[in-house]
Amino acid sequence: MRGLSKAGLRACAAAAALMGASLAPPAHAQLVEGVAAVVNDDIITTYDVRQRGLLLLASNGIEPTPENQSRARQQALRDLVDERLQLQEASRYELTVSPETVDRQIADIARANNMSADQFIAQLSSVGIGVATLRRQIEAETAWRRLINGRYGRLVTISDQAIRETQERISSAATRTQYHAAEIFLPAITQADFAEAEAAAARLLQEMQRGAPFPLVARQFSAAASAAAGGALGWVAAGELRPEVQATLDRLQPGQVSTPFRTEDGVYIVALRDRREGSPTQRIERVTLRQVLAPAASMSALERARRRINSCTALETTLRDVQGAEVVDLGTAAVSELSQTVQAQISGLSDGQSSQPTASGDNVAMLVVCGRETNTTGVPSRAEIESRLFDQELAMHAQRYLRDLRRDATIITR
């Protein structure tokens, strides 16, 4: 398959799951397949497993060799079992995903890969992937996301302290060496555990040296939380890693995989994708302003109204007694980009406070500070961090929910 973006393929894997009912192979073609698993009376066929395995390889950019397909099918079966549980639970709450919703997702994925939806589906078909498996995956992911948001969304709150601490941590990390890394972790407690984990890690390393892709091995064998992402840690700053892991990464060159090594609670194999040095950060203060304009004759009324202003929420209502007053939204800008005159007028003002009215010809003007925020270059905004932390909290709820569904389900694999 030519260069589809990974994000596009994952999304397509989610989107085509829904869109492909009409394009699924004939029923008799699937009836002759064997049964790979039964999940609460819901059958998963060996055809389902093969199709999802191919999709898993494609979404990770891995060549579909016989060896890789065999490994992918093991992961695919686990994914399909979880998918069936998610769809069954969504059905219990009468949550459905319309074909139109899936179609839109497929169109978005295709567009991100510079293709039409038909071209994208044809591309999948050319490597033996029926769009039905993709549609089914999208349906499960979309229904599950809606279910989780509905059950837990209102229960998750992100504190100002959590946002502030995250911003400070990211700001500090930006100045240190950063590693784009991946991991495989095998837990161990006793000496016997360590011996077994080291032997298993050595076998996994041999498999990868023979061509097994690191992400596929990590998904299948790693006990770390990163296993779901193929072991990927993303960019991690020095100081945020275990000392043993950081020391190992420091010895690797980009593209290299380590030999197995011990930590106090298990055995690791790490891969270094890339390394970059930190850079000095710069703090940028941004301010959101509104300007109040009124005839010069209204100066006294504006002075009185100013004493009542404490936010921008009901500014127009507060100014209703100021004849001829109008409010102009000046938007948000870096303080350093404002004129010296404006900087002087708003210096020391907090949110909801306003400057002294100043006369200019026949008019009088006043500035109101609607918000201030200090950002560090390369550090996400408060809103971005809040969204990220919210998603992380929801993900933890989703993991616990799915774990409970697995525990209570009747699952038979063959």
Order of alpha helices (4+ residues) and beta strands (2+ residues): alpha-alpha-beta-beta-alpha-alpha-alpha-alpha-alpha-alpha-beta-alpha-alpha-beta-alpha-beta-beta-beta-alpha-alpha-beta-alpha-beta-beta-alpha-beta
